[in-house]
């Protein structure tokens, strides 16, 4: 297997990862930014790829992505795209698949900036076509999905709902309504707290202004997606009653869940919010740092500050991060208010009925899960979490429904080809005996 060595390895090319890589490089370190996408930017800066490849041709509404892409282009960061980091062989070593080629990256320090994913909660009909994640539909539209004239309901929880609705409306979608599960009182308190953060308040007001004709329901949530070949209408709860609205798409997501699989594999301690870190973004594992949503969901500004602190600390110059500490404390306070305002309500646990599929990969229904006492027991007896996504969807749902936590993490943490798992090029021959040996080991582990 080919080896590449750097002072600092940064996993994840979103805002936190870019900030960490640039900051470490500006401290005269050799840096590799390992990202699974074909251009840096992550989910939040998707669509700004031209800012990476070359200066943008059109004037941006926000200069923040442009500024960071300029710094990234001018730095000596080695940006490795289409790079799937799937494991570790020993401390400081990361195993990756880059376009089918297995590579072992070695670093004095590692910064994890693997971001977050949407939390999906099961309800009857949520597996119908055109029922998608809120951020997922936004990404599809950014990649060219025609949405003009389509009736869309945006539902779930979190500030992402307004941002998605505004984005879809700008692409001429017909937003039927926005359903937010949080009560109005929580949102009012959150808005009042934003008075000291005029930029964030202005952003939220701007999104609402763009969707000012759209009904915004609080203490409201999906009950059932109706349709045969795809969703045709949504039955939802609001003001003590069930209501139904016709739609072509349901964009639904209940805030975000940190991607902590790689951190867990490396042995980092986890909390209910994400990876445990100190003020310098150090984890409980020596020379491993964490920044952005992986350490706790808190938004773009927090991700950028944490990325800079982590990059500077990983470069061995922690004192240089002192000017960032006040902003860090301010953004962490905002993150705590965000989590409190959009905390999931208990009523959502009763929406999925006995026949609702919870694990989509293995078609495991809720009635099959009821009665089990742990995530491990459910996996062994129902195969919940053992499909292609390896519990990334149903794991968060089961944690909310039952309070279960995954108690182990094994290599690979991402789907990867057998040749890369074996440290071979995709073009290298694999002996049948080796494949049979791997199949036997997999069967033994499943027992």
C-alpha positions as CSV (number, residue, x, y, z in Angstrom):
1,X,0.0,0.0,0.0
2,X,1.3,3.4,-0.9
3,X,2.1,5.8,2.0
4,X,1.9,9.6,2.1
5,X,3.4,11.5,5.1
6,X,2.4,15.0,6.3
7,X,2.7,17.1,9.5
8,X,-1.1,17.4,9.7
9,X,-3.9,15.4,8.3
10,X,-7.4,17.0,8.1
11,X,-10.3,14.7,7.4
12,X,-13.3,16.6,5.9
13,X,-13.4,19.4,3.4
14,X,-16.3,21.5,4.8
15,X,-15.8,24.9,6.4
16,X,-14.2,23.5,9.6
17,X,-11.9,21.3,7.6
18,X,-10.8,24.1,5.2
19,X,-10.2,26.5,8.1
20,X,-8.1,23.8,9.9
21,X,-6.1,22.9,6.9
22,X,-5.4,26.6,5.9
23,X,-4.5,27.6,9.5
24,X,-2.1,24.6,9.9
25,X,-0.5,25.4,6.5
26,X,-0.1,29.1,7.5
27,X,1.9,27.8,10.5
28,X,4.4,26.3,8.0
29,X,3.2,22.7,8.3
30,X,2.8,20.2,5.5
31,X,-1.0,19.5,5.3
32,X,-3.2,17.0,3.5
33,X,-6.9,17.8,3.3
34,X,-8.7,14.5,2.8
35,X,-12.2,14.9,1.4
36,X,-14.7,12.4,-0.1
37,X,-16.2,14.9,-2.5
38,X,-14.9,16.0,-5.9
39,X,-14.3,19.6,-4.6
40,X,-13.9,21.1,-1.1
41,X,-16.7,23.0,0.5
42,X,-18.8,20.2,2.2
43,X,-22.6,20.3,2.2
44,X,-22.9,23.9,3.4
45,X,-20.7,25.4,0.7
46,X,-21.9,23.1,-2.1
47,X,-22.3,25.1,-5.3
48,X,-19.3,27.3,-4.5
49,X,-16.9,24.9,-6.3
50,X,-15.9,27.5,-8.8
51,X,-14.4,29.4,-5.9
52,X,-12.0,26.6,-5.4
53,X,-11.1,25.8,-9.0
54,X,-10.9,29.5,-10.0
55,X,-12.1,32.9,-8.8
56,X,-16.0,33.1,-9.1
57,X,-17.3,34.8,-12.2
58,X,-20.4,36.1,-10.5
59,X,-20.7,38.3,-7.4
60,X,-21.6,36.4,-4.3
61,X,-24.2,37.3,-1.7
62,X,-21.7,36.1,0.9
63,X,-17.9,36.6,0.6
64,X,-17.1,34.1,3.3
65,X,-16.8,31.0,1.1
66,X,-14.8,33.0,-1.5
67,X,-12.4,34.3,1.1
68,X,-11.6,30.9,2.4
69,X,-11.3,29.3,-1.0
70,X,-8.8,32.0,-2.0
71,X,-6.8,31.3,1.1
72,X,-7.0,27.6,0.3
73,X,-5.8,28.1,-3.3
74,X,-2.9,30.2,-2.1
75,X,-1.8,27.8,0.6
76,X,0.4,24.8,0.2
77,X,-2.4,22.4,1.4
78,X,-2.5,19.2,-0.6
79,X,-6.2,18.8,-1.3
80,X,-7.0,15.1,-1.9
81,X,-10.5,14.8,-3.5
82,X,-12.6,11.7,-3.9
83,X,-10.8,10.3,-0.8
84,X,-12.7,7.9,1.4
85,X,-11.1,7.5,4.8
86,X,-12.3,4.2,6.1
87,X,-10.0,3.2,9.0
88,X,-6.8,3.4,10.9
89,X,-4.0,0.8,11.2
90,X,-2.2,2.4,14.1
91,X,-2.0,5.9,15.8
92,X,-1.3,8.6,13.3
93,X,-2.1,6.4,10.4
94,X,-5.3,6.7,8.3
95,X,-6.4,4.2,5.6
96,X,-8.1,5.7,2.6
97,X,-9.4,4.8,-0.9
98,X,-8.6,7.5,-3.5
99,X,-10.3,6.7,-6.8
100,X,-9.9,3.0,-6.2
101,X,-6.3,3.3,-5.0
102,X,-5.5,2.3,-1.4
103,X,-3.3,4.9,0.4
104,X,-2.1,5.1,4.0
105,X,-1.7,8.6,5.2
106,X,0.6,9.3,8.1
107,X,0.5,12.4,10.1
108,X,2.0,13.9,13.3
109,X,-1.5,15.3,14.1
110,X,-5.0,14.5,12.8
111,X,-7.9,16.9,12.7
112,X,-11.3,15.4,12.3
113,X,-13.8,17.7,10.6
114,X,-16.3,15.0,9.3
115,X,-19.3,17.2,9.7
116,X,-22.9,16.1,10.4
117,X,-25.8,14.5,8.7
118,X,-29.6,15.0,9.0
119,X,-31.5,13.2,11.6
120,X,-34.5,11.3,10.2
121,X,-37.3,10.0,12.4
122,X,-39.5,7.3,11.1
123,X,-43.2,7.8,10.4
124,X,-45.7,5.9,8.2
125,X,-44.9,6.4,4.6
126,X,-41.5,8.0,5.1
127,X,-40.0,5.4,2.7
128,X,-42.1,6.7,-0.2
129,X,-40.2,8.2,-3.2
130,X,-39.9,12.0,-3.0
131,X,-39.8,12.0,0.8
132,X,-36.3,13.2,1.2
133,X,-34.1,15.1,3.7
134,X,-34.5,18.8,3.9
135,X,-30.8,19.4,3.2
136,X,-30.8,16.5,0.8
137,X,-33.4,18.1,-1.4
138,X,-31.5,21.4,-1.3
139,X,-28.3,19.6,-2.4
140,X,-30.2,17.9,-5.2
141,X,-31.6,21.2,-6.5
142,X,-28.1,22.7,-6.3
143,X,-27.0,19.8,-8.5
144,X,-29.7,20.4,-11.1
145,X,-32.9,18.7,-9.9
146,X,-35.8,20.6,-11.5
147,X,-38.0,21.9,-8.7
148,X,-39.9,24.8,-10.4
149,X,-43.7,24.4,-10.0
150,X,-43.4,21.5,-7.6
151,X,-45.4,21.6,-4.4
152,X,-43.1,21.1,-1.4
153,X,-43.7,20.7,2.3
154,X,-40.7,21.5,4.5
155,X,-40.9,19.8,7.9
156,X,-38.9,18.7,10.9
157,X,-36.9,21.0,13.2
158,X,-34.0,23.5,13.2
159,X,-33.0,26.7,11.4
160,X,-32.2,24.6,8.3
161,X,-35.9,24.4,7.5
162,X,-36.2,28.2,6.8
163,X,-32.9,28.2,4.8
164,X,-34.1,25.2,2.7
165,X,-37.5,26.7,2.1
166,X,-35.9,30.0,1.0
167,X,-33.5,28.2,-1.3
168,X,-36.3,26.1,-2.9
169,X,-38.5,29.2,-3.3
170,X,-35.7,31.0,-5.1
171,X,-35.7,28.1,-7.6
172,X,-39.5,28.6,-8.1
173,X,-40.8,25.7,-6.0
174,X,-44.2,26.1,-4.5
175,X,-43.7,25.8,-0.8
176,X,-47.0,24.6,0.6
177,X,-46.0,25.1,4.3
178,X,-43.2,24.8,6.8
179,X,-43.8,22.5,9.8
180,X,-41.5,23.1,12.9
181,X,-41.9,20.7,15.8
182,X,-40.6,23.2,18.4
183,X,-43.1,25.3,20.2
184,X,-43.5,29.0,19.5
185,X,-42.3,29.9,23.0
186,X,-38.9,28.2,22.4
187,X,-38.5,30.0,19.0
188,X,-39.5,33.3,20.5
189,X,-36.8,32.9,23.3
190,X,-34.3,31.9,20.7
191,X,-35.1,34.9,18.5
192,X,-34.8,37.2,21.5
193,X,-31.4,35.8,22.3
194,X,-30.4,36.7,18.7
195,X,-30.8,40.4,19.5
196,X,-27.1,40.4,20.5
197,X,-26.2,38.6,17.2
198,X,-27.5,41.0,14.6
199,X,-25.9,39.2,11.6
200,X,-27.6,35.9,12.6
201,X,-30.9,37.7,13.3
202,X,-30.7,39.4,9.9
203,X,-30.1,36.1,8.2
204,X,-33.1,34.5,9.8
205,X,-35.3,37.5,9.1
206,X,-34.1,37.4,5.5
207,X,-35.1,33.7,5.1
208,X,-38.5,34.4,6.5
209,X,-39.0,37.4,4.3
210,X,-38.2,35.2,1.2
211,X,-40.9,32.8,2.4
212,X,-43.3,35.4,3.9
213,X,-46.3,34.0,2.0
214,X,-45.7,30.5,3.2
215,X,-47.6,29.3,6.3
216,X,-45.2,28.6,9.1
217,X,-46.6,26.2,11.7
218,X,-45.0,25.6,15.1
219,X,-45.7,22.6,17.3
220,X,-46.4,20.8,14.1
221,X,-45.0,17.6,12.7
222,X,-45.6,14.9,10.0
223,X,-47.9,12.0,10.9
224,X,-48.1,10.1,7.6
225,X,-47.0,10.4,4.0
226,X,-49.7,9.3,1.6
227,X,-49.3,7.9,-1.9
228,X,-48.8,4.8,-3.9
229,X,-45.8,5.2,-6.3
230,X,-44.6,8.4,-4.6
231,X,-45.9,10.9,-2.0
232,X,-49.1,12.6,-3.0
233,X,-50.1,14.3,0.3
234,X,-49.0,14.6,3.9
235,X,-51.0,14.2,7.0
236,X,-49.6,16.3,9.8
237,X,-50.4,17.3,13.4
238,X,-51.1,20.9,14.2
239,X,-53.1,22.7,16.9
240,X,-54.5,19.5,18.4
241,X,-55.8,18.2,15.1
242,X,-54.8,16.1,12.0
243,X,-54.6,18.0,8.7
244,X,-53.7,17.0,5.2
245,X,-51.9,18.9,2.5
246,X,-51.2,17.9,-1.1
247,X,-47.5,17.9,-2.1
248,X,-45.0,16.5,-4.7
249,X,-42.1,16.5,-2.3
250,X,-41.7,16.3,1.5
251,X,-38.3,17.8,2.6
252,X,-38.0,16.5,6.2
253,X,-35.2,16.6,8.7
254,X,-35.0,16.8,12.5
255,X,-31.9,18.9,12.9
256,X,-28.4,17.2,12.6
257,X,-26.4,14.3,14.0
258,X,-22.6,14.6,14.2
259,X,-20.5,12.1,12.1
260,X,-18.5,10.5,14.9
261,X,-17.7,7.1,13.5
262,X,-14.1,7.7,12.6
263,X,-13.5,9.5,15.9
264,X,-15.0,6.5,17.8
265,X,-12.7,4.1,15.8
266,X,-9.7,6.2,16.8
267,X,-10.7,5.8,20.4
268,X,-12.0,9.4,21.1
269,X,-14.4,9.9,23.9
270,X,-17.9,10.8,22.8
271,X,-20.6,12.9,24.6
272,X,-24.3,13.3,23.9
273,X,-23.4,16.3,21.7
274,X,-20.5,14.8,19.7
275,X,-16.7,14.3,20.2
276,X,-15.4,15.5,23.6
277,X,-12.9,18.3,23.1
278,X,-11.2,20.9,25.3
279,X,-10.7,24.6,24.5
280,X,-8.0,23.8,22.0
281,X,-10.2,21.2,20.2
282,X,-8.0,18.4,21.5
283,X,-9.8,15.0,21.9
284,X,-9.0,12.4,24.5
285,X,-6.6,10.8,22.1
286,X,-3.1,12.3,21.8
287,X,-2.5,14.3,18.7
288,X,-6.1,14.0,17.5
289,X,-8.2,17.1,17.3
290,X,-11.8,17.7,16.3
291,X,-13.6,20.7,14.9
292,X,-17.0,21.7,13.5
293,X,-20.2,19.8,13.7
294,X,-18.4,16.6,14.7
295,X,-17.6,18.2,18.1
296,X,-21.2,19.4,18.4
297,X,-23.7,21.1,16.1
298,X,-23.4,24.9,16.2
299,X,-23.5,26.4,12.8
300,X,-21.0,27.9,10.3
301,X,-19.4,30.6,12.5
302,X,-18.6,28.1,15.2
303,X,-17.2,25.6,12.6
304,X,-14.8,28.2,11.2
305,X,-13.6,29.3,14.6
306,X,-13.1,25.7,15.8
307,X,-11.4,24.8,12.5
308,X,-8.8,27.6,13.0
309,X,-8.2,26.7,16.6
310,X,-7.8,23.0,15.8
311,X,-5.4,23.7,12.8
312,X,-3.2,26.0,14.9
313,X,-3.1,23.6,17.8
314,X,-2.4,20.7,15.6
315,X,0.5,22.6,14.2
316,X,2.0,22.8,17.7
317,X,1.4,26.6,18.2
318,X,-1.6,26.8,20.5
319,X,-0.7,30.2,21.8
320,X,-1.6,31.7,18.4
321,X,-5.2,30.7,18.9
322,X,-5.7,33.0,21.9
323,X,-7.3,35.8,19.9
324,X,-10.0,33.4,18.7
325,X,-11.1,32.3,22.2
326,X,-13.6,35.0,22.9
327,X,-15.4,34.3,19.6
328,X,-15.2,30.6,20.4
329,X,-17.0,31.1,23.8
330,X,-19.6,33.3,22.1
331,X,-20.3,30.7,19.4
332,X,-20.5,27.9,21.9
333,X,-23.1,29.9,23.9
334,X,-25.1,30.3,20.7
335,X,-24.8,26.5,20.0
336,X,-26.2,25.7,23.5
337,X,-29.2,28.0,22.8
338,X,-29.7,26.4,19.5
339,X,-29.8,22.9,21.0
340,X,-32.3,24.0,23.7
341,X,-34.6,25.8,21.3
342,X,-34.9,22.9,18.9
343,X,-34.9,20.0,21.4
344,X,-37.1,17.2,20.1
345,X,-40.4,16.8,21.9
346,X,-41.5,13.4,23.4
347,X,-44.6,13.2,21.2
348,X,-42.5,12.4,18.2
349,X,-41.7,9.0,19.7
350,X,-45.2,7.8,19.2
351,X,-45.6,8.8,15.5
352,X,-44.1,5.6,14.1
353,X,-46.6,2.7,14.4
354,X,-45.9,-1.0,14.8
355,X,-45.5,-1.6,11.0
356,X,-43.4,1.5,10.3
357,X,-40.0,0.6,8.9
358,X,-37.2,1.9,11.1
359,X,-34.2,0.4,9.4
360,X,-34.6,1.0,5.7
361,X,-31.6,-1.0,4.6
362,X,-32.8,-4.3,6.2
363,X,-36.6,-3.5,6.3
364,X,-36.8,-3.8,10.1
365,X,-40.1,-2.6,11.4
366,X,-40.8,-1.0,14.8
367,X,-42.7,-4.0,16.1
368,X,-39.5,-6.1,15.7
369,X,-37.5,-3.6,17.8
370,X,-39.9,-3.2,20.6
371,X,-38.9,-5.2,23.6
372,X,-35.1,-5.2,22.9
373,X,-32.9,-3.7,25.6
374,X,-29.9,-2.4,23.6
375,X,-28.6,-1.5,20.2
376,X,-26.4,-4.6,20.1
377,X,-29.3,-6.9,20.9
378,X,-31.5,-5.3,18.3
379,X,-28.7,-5.7,15.7
380,X,-28.1,-9.4,16.5
381,X,-31.7,-10.4,16.5
382,X,-33.2,-8.1,13.7
383,X,-30.2,-7.0,11.6
384,X,-31.2,-3.4,12.4
385,X,-28.2,-1.2,11.5
386,X,-26.3,-3.9,9.5
387,X,-27.2,-2.7,6.1
388,X,-25.4,-0.5,3.6
389,X,-25.6,2.7,5.8
390,X,-24.3,0.8,8.8
391,X,-26.8,2.4,11.2
392,X,-26.2,6.0,10.1
393,X,-29.9,6.5,9.6
394,X,-31.7,4.1,11.9
395,X,-29.0,4.5,14.7
396,X,-30.0,8.1,15.4
397,X,-33.7,7.2,15.2
398,X,-33.3,4.3,17.6
399,X,-31.3,6.5,20.0
400,X,-34.2,8.9,20.1
401,X,-36.9,6.2,20.2
402,X,-35.3,3.9,22.7
403,X,-32.2,5.6,24.1
404,X,-29.8,3.1,22.6
405,X,-26.2,4.0,21.9
406,X,-23.8,2.2,19.6
407,X,-21.2,0.5,21.9
408,X,-18.5,-0.3,19.3
409,X,-17.1,0.9,16.0
410,X,-15.2,-1.3,13.6
411,X,-13.2,-0.8,10.4
412,X,-14.3,0.1,7.8
413,X,-16.3,3.1,8.8
414,X,-17.2,3.9,5.2
415,X,-18.2,1.5,2.4
416,X,-15.0,0.6,0.6
417,X,-14.0,-2.0,-2.1
418,X,-12.4,-5.3,-1.0
419,X,-9.2,-4.5,-2.9
420,X,-8.7,-1.2,-0.9
421,X,-9.6,-3.0,2.3
422,X,-6.9,-5.5,1.5
423,X,-4.4,-2.7,0.6
424,X,-4.4,-3.4,-3.1
425,X,-5.1,-1.4,-6.2
426,X,-8.5,-2.0,-7.8
427,X,-6.6,-3.4,-10.8
428,X,-4.6,-5.9,-8.7
429,X,-5.7,-9.5,-8.9
430,X,-7.2,-11.0,-5.8
431,X,-6.7,-14.6,-5.0
432,X,-10.0,-16.5,-4.5
433,X,-8.6,-18.0,-1.3
434,X,-8.2,-14.5,0.2
435,X,-11.8,-13.6,-0.7
436,X,-13.0,-16.9,0.9
437,X,-11.0,-16.1,4.0
438,X,-12.6,-12.7,4.3
439,X,-16.1,-14.1,3.8
440,X,-15.5,-16.7,6.5
441,X,-14.3,-14.1,9.0
442,X,-17.4,-11.9,8.2
443,X,-19.7,-14.9,8.8
444,X,-18.1,-15.7,12.1
445,X,-18.4,-12.1,13.3
446,X,-22.1,-12.0,12.4
447,X,-22.7,-15.1,14.6
